[in-house]
Amino acid sequence: MKSRRHKAFLLGLGLDNEDGHKRITQSERFCIAGGSEETHGRMTETVVKTMEHLDDRGKKLEEVEAHELRDILHQNTPA
């Protein structure tokens, strides 16, 4: 019997957009939608750095436990 591999995908939603701009940044592993220019930029930077972190360690998103992903996202969030 074949084992099914689950595909993981991150979705980030910014809810503080008051300027009317529609912002979407996407790749095959994540999508960031909405938010003010600042919020959208911070979310995008966090997720890109997180994906680089995983790549550097040879891990795929679907291989990381939720608590580990949370910690990596927190480490990569700009100050």
Buried (B, 14 or more C-beta within 10 A) or exposed (E): EEEEEEEEEBEBEBEEBEEEEEBEBEEEBBBBBBBBEEBBBBBBBBBBBBBEBBEEEEBEBEEBEEEEBEEBBEEBBEE
